[in-house]
Amino acid sequence: MSSMAYGRDTEVVQRLRPEPMTAAEAAAQAEIDEIDFEIFRHKMDMIAQEGKETTMKLGASAGMRWGDVAFGIYTAQGDLAVVATGIWFHAVLGQIPVKYIVKHWVDDPTVAVREGDSFFFNDPFYCGVHPADMGLVVPVFHGGELVCFVGAVVHTGESGGTDPGGMSNNARSKYDEGLKVPPLKIGENFALKEDVLTLFASMVRDPRTMILDIKARLAASRIAQRRILELIDRKGGAGQSGREFFLGALRKILAVTAEAARKKVRLLHDGTFRQPRFLDTVGPEAGLTKINITLTKKGDRLKLAFHDTSPMLPDKPLNTYFQGIIGLTMVYLCGWFFHDLPANNGLLDVLEWDFPEDALVNAKGDAPTSLAPFPQTAHAHGIFLCGARMTYHLDPLRAVAAWYQGFGVPIFGGMNQWGEPIADITPELNATGAGARSDLDGVDGAGSYFATMSDCSDVETTEADRPFLYLYRNYFRNSYGHGRYRGGAGVGFGLMIHNVPWLALGAFGYGSKFPSTMGIFGGYATPPVFIQTVRGSNVATLLGQADVSLPTTLDGTYQEGNPETGGRELHHITCSVRPYAQGDTFYVPVGGGAGYGDSLERDPEAVVKDLREGLATPWAAKNVYYVVYDEETLRLDPDRTRAARERVREERKARGKPYDEFEAEWAKLRPPDAVLTYYGAYPHPSRPAGAGAS
């Protein structure tokens, strides 16, 4: 019998690094030919890729249809060895539920793990993020022996919380967040249990999407299972069976990756890199919190510490489990620093961590975590900033500014135009701008930093089964951070509630009070963003009249002469879900990437090009880049531009002051007390009030 305690397993969530190698794995590796190993790796990559593509084609939620998918192949011990994804944190965190299954259910006679089983999970304590992130894995047996697990982790649009769309902005405890399932057997003998599916369907607003997403994960897993068994049956040579080769080669992927990761970390200079990050919302209200990151590199190890971080919020949804922070660290490591290595948890062999007990980044007890993506993303941005400084000497081209990190995503629930219940998010979070680089501007509408292979759908597909009419969706000006190289532009879009009497609609994100995404090496941050809504809008009437003065960009929505009338409201980007009637409008910005380098060093012709293409404003050209040009012809005046920039440089020097003088003045500043409600002791959250600086 299992020694399972009826509560959270605090030991298994610590097991993010590779499990100890078994004697059988070690023996099998000694017999593996290097050419055979490289062929094996390629085949496993293709199996995982087929699993990912199948999941996307069969699923129903926005996240599944548009690429927020991690399809993994795990060792029999639960280590992630192969993954097809761009959403690195799901790839890494997906192993925790698998290790839970191995630890608790393999030898438990009341559950067991058998051929034909399937296991579901979405408890954020094991999945690392929030309840909308759901996964399914199946065990793969060959000749009666468990050889691996395969499965998919994807954001499904609804988890049955107090708010629709998988994000409970107003959650006061974990009991407000809906469905939370630790690893649970939901299928046996290659069939799903209909009683379990019926239970799940009854607990969410959108049962159709919930069940289709589960079946999509399972179908993809069964295809991968079949491919793996075919590979094992075909392989085999002198002195080694196909199964022995598979077990040894799968483990060798982890060993080779870990050694390569240690080797690359050793190339970096030893040092300590610090980066405080701040958030401007706790969900339903504005409030300042701090995440204090210290990244230490020594030898072949990287260590993260988070002391002097704001305390946990027992009744606000902004908390995150520590394992989610590790997962988001891997977004940077997998996608940027270790870009030339396989993405698996062998990379975690180089990482150590230290989390304080009472901290926003180390949730405990019943604290809600619906908005865990906020502190996790703020942390990931801090790692981008630390990483750029840490790696610049090694590879300046990879020391880049961050992609947009503030979200800006509508969440909704209700009935669609076909009379079907729906609850989800829109896919535009996958249309943010990429960060600028040392030699190029960031890519416009590149995707999402945490799901770099994702897509944002075409509007016609979204409109087909969602009760929205898109008024426009395109890039909006100055949505990025300026600099020598600017960040990629983000997307702005307008929605009108269409073909239904009403819909519950809100949004989530941060960065309305101050920028969410900072520049690097003198580059500018992205601008703050906000939501605009218009109740009782006359847009439907104006569309019927083919009024050509209707805005076709987000910029135009805020300019004089906009003919739209109605009850106009401005909201924080985290906007609580409210009912909106047919014809009401909802305007959303999805931000651009951060800037790189001093804006005075930007090629003036590049500024003029952005003006021509509608990606920069005349104000920015004059007051950020100090470019002088003919406003009618957009012809550059190089001499006057050089003179303007030189004047600004001299003004900067005149404003300069010694650092000690600056710090003495800065230390006198303090935000209003109302802003610091959730911050902790100011300015150092973890220190008692009145304690001196170290």
DASULGI-V200643 format. One record per backbone hydrogen bond with DSSP energy under -0.5 kcal/mol. CO is the residue of the C=O (numbers start at 0). NH is the residue of the N-H. If there is no record, write none. Layout:
co: [CO | CO]
nh: [NH | NH]
This chain:
co: [4 | 7 | 8 | 10 | 11 | 13 | 21 | 22 | 23 | 24 | 25 | 27 | 28 | 32 | 33 | 34 | 35 | 36 | 37 | 38 | 39 | 40 | 41 | 42 | 43 | 44 | 45 | 46 | 47 | 48 | 49 | 50 | 51 | 52 | 53 | 54 | 60 | 61 | 62 | 63 | 65 | 66 | 67 | 68 | 68 | 69 | 69 | 70 | 71 | 72 | 72 | 73 | 74 | 78 | 78 | 79 | 81 | 82 | 83 | 85 | 85 | 86 | 86 | 87 | 88 | 89 | 91 | 92 | 92 | 93 | 94 | 95 | 96 | 97 | 98 | 99 | 100 | 100 | 104 | 104 | 105 | 106 | 107 | 107 | 113 | 115 | 117 | 117 | 118 | 119 | 120 | 122 | 122 | 123 | 129 | 131 | 131 | 133 | 134 | 135 | 136 | 137 | 138 | 138 | 139 | 139 | 141 | 144 | 146 | 147 | 148 | 149 | 150 | 151 | 152 | 153 | 153 | 158 | 163 | 165 | 165 | 166 | 167 | 168 | 172 | 173 | 175 | 179 | 180 | 180 | 183 | 183 | 185 | 186 | 187 | 190 | 191 | 192 | 193 | 194 | 195 | 196 | 197 | 198 | 199 | 200 | 205 | 206 | 207 | 208 | 209 | 210 | 211 | 212 | 213 | 214 | 215 | 216 | 217 | 218 | 219 | 220 | 221 | 222 | 223 | 224 | 225 | 226 | 227 | 228 | 229 | 230 | 234 | 236 | 239 | 240 | 241 | 242 | 243 | 244 | 245 | 246 | 247 | 248 | 249 | 250 | 251 | 252 | 253 | 254 | 255 | 256 | 257 | 258 | 259 | 260 | 261 | 262 | 263 | 264 | 270 | 272 | 274 | 276 | 278 | 279 | 281 | 284 | 288 | 289 | 290 | 290 | 292 | 293 | 293 | 294 | 295 | 295 | 296 | 297 | 300 | 301 | 302 | 303 | 304 | 309 | 311 | 312 | 315 | 316 | 319 | 320 | 320 | 321 | 322 | 323 | 324 | 325 | 327 | 327 | 328 | 328 | 329 | 329 | 330 | 331 | 331 | 332 | 335 | 337 | 341 | 343 | 345 | 346 | 347 | 349 | 351 | 353 | 356 | 358 | 359 | 363 | 365 | 367 | 368 | 370 | 370 | 371 | 372 | 373 | 374 | 375 | 376 | 377 | 378 | 379 | 380 | 381 | 382 | 383 | 384 | 385 | 386 | 387 | 390 | 390 | 394 | 394 | 395 | 397 | 401 | 403 | 405 | 406 | 408 | 409 | 410 | 411 | 412 | 413 | 415 | 419 | 421 | 423 | 425 | 426 | 427 | 430 | 431 | 431 | 432 | 433 | 435 | 439 | 442 | 442 | 446 | 447 | 450 | 450 | 457 | 457 | 458 | 459 | 460 | 461 | 461 | 465 | 466 | 468 | 471 | 473 | 475 | 478 | 480 | 481 | 484 | 485 | 487 | 488 | 489 | 490 | 491 | 492 | 493 | 493 | 494 | 495 | 496 | 500 | 502 | 503 | 504 | 505 | 506 | 507 | 507 | 510 | 516 | 517 | 519 | 519 | 523 | 530 | 531 | 532 | 533 | 533 | 534 | 537 | 538 | 539 | 540 | 541 | 542 | 545 | 546 | 552 | 553 | 554 | 555 | 558 | 564 | 565 | 566 | 568 | 570 | 572 | 573 | 574 | 577 | 579 | 580 | 583 | 584 | 585 | 586 | 587 | 588 | 590 | 592 | 593 | 594 | 595 | 595 | 597 | 598 | 602 | 602 | 603 | 604 | 605 | 606 | 607 | 608 | 609 | 609 | 610 | 614 | 616 | 617 | 618 | 619 | 619 | 620 | 627 | 628 | 629 | 634 | 635 | 636 | 637 | 638 | 639 | 640 | 641 | 642 | 643 | 644 | 645 | 646 | 647 | 648 | 649 | 650 | 651 | 652 | 657 | 658 | 659 | 660 | 661 | 662 | 664 | 665 | 671 | 671 | 672 | 673 | 674 | 675 | 675 | 682 | 683 | 684 | 687]
nh: [6 | 9 | 12 | 13 | 14 | 15 | 25 | 26 | 27 | 28 | 29 | 30 | 31 | 36 | 37 | 38 | 39 | 40 | 41 | 42 | 43 | 44 | 45 | 46 | 47 | 48 | 49 | 50 | 51 | 52 | 53 | 54 | 55 | 56 | 57 | 58 | 64 | 65 | 67 | 66 | 454 | 68 | 154 | 85 | 86 | 71 | 152 | 83 | 150 | 80 | 81 | 148 | 77 | 74 | 80 | 344 | 72 | 84 | 70 | 87 | 451 | 89 | 90 | 91 | 92 | 93 | 94 | 95 | 96 | 97 | 98 | 99 | 100 | 101 | 102 | 103 | 104 | 105 | 107 | 111 | 112 | 108 | 110 | 111 | 116 | 189 | 185 | 186 | 136 | 183 | 134 | 125 | 126 | 127 | 132 | 133 | 155 | 153 | 120 | 151 | 118 | 149 | 115 | 140 | 146 | 147 | 144 | 141 | 75 | 139 | 73 | 137 | 71 | 135 | 69 | 133 | 155 | 178 | 166 | 131 | 167 | 168 | 170 | 283 | 175 | 176 | 161 | 181 | 121 | 122 | 119 | 185 | 192 | 117 | 190 | 187 | 193 | 196 | 197 | 198 | 199 | 200 | 201 | 202 | 202 | 203 | 209 | 210 | 211 | 212 | 213 | 214 | 215 | 216 | 217 | 218 | 219 | 220 | 221 | 222 | 223 | 224 | 225 | 226 | 227 | 228 | 229 | 230 | 231 | 232 | 233 | 234 | 241 | 239 | 236 | 244 | 245 | 246 | 247 | 248 | 249 | 250 | 251 | 252 | 253 | 254 | 255 | 256 | 257 | 258 | 259 | 260 | 261 | 262 | 263 | 264 | 265 | 266 | 266 | 267 | 296 | 294 | 292 | 290 | 288 | 286 | 283 | 281 | 278 | 309 | 276 | 292 | 274 | 295 | 304 | 272 | 297 | 302 | 270 | 300 | 297 | 351 | 295 | 353 | 293 | 359 | 313 | 315 | 318 | 370 | 362 | 323 | 324 | 325 | 326 | 327 | 328 | 329 | 330 | 331 | 331 | 332 | 333 | 334 | 334 | 335 | 336 | 337 | 338 | 340 | 343 | 346 | 348 | 349 | 350 | 301 | 303 | 305 | 358 | 361 | 319 | 366 | 173 | 318 | 371 | 373 | 374 | 375 | 376 | 377 | 378 | 379 | 380 | 381 | 382 | 383 | 384 | 385 | 386 | 387 | 388 | 389 | 390 | 391 | 393 | 394 | 397 | 398 | 398 | 399 | 593 | 448 | 509 | 590 | 507 | 425 | 505 | 423 | 503 | 421 | 418 | 415 | 413 | 411 | 428 | 429 | 430 | 490 | 445 | 446 | 403 | 487 | 400 | 436 | 433 | 445 | 431 | 450 | 447 | 453 | 460 | 461 | 462 | 463 | 464 | 464 | 465 | 467 | 497 | 495 | 493 | 491 | 478 | 591 | 486 | 523 | 595 | 441 | 592 | 444 | 475 | 589 | 473 | 587 | 470 | 471 | 585 | 468 | 582 | 581 | 579 | 412 | 577 | 410 | 574 | 407 | 408 | 528 | 525 | 401 | 522 | 596 | 594 | 570 | 586 | 568 | 536 | 584 | 566 | 541 | 542 | 543 | 544 | 546 | 545 | 547 | 549 | 556 | 557 | 557 | 558 | 561 | 537 | 567 | 534 | 532 | 530 | 574 | 575 | 506 | 504 | 502 | 583 | 496 | 533 | 494 | 531 | 492 | 590 | 432 | 480 | 435 | 519 | 483 | 484 | 600 | 601 | 605 | 606 | 607 | 608 | 609 | 610 | 611 | 612 | 614 | 615 | 613 | 477 | 620 | 621 | 622 | 623 | 624 | 626 | 636 | 630 | 633 | 629 | 637 | 640 | 641 | 642 | 643 | 644 | 645 | 646 | 647 | 648 | 649 | 650 | 651 | 652 | 653 | 654 | 655 | 655 | 661 | 662 | 663 | 664 | 665 | 666 | 667 | 668 | 674 | 675 | 675 | 676 | 287 | 678 | 679 | 684 | 686 | 680 | 690]
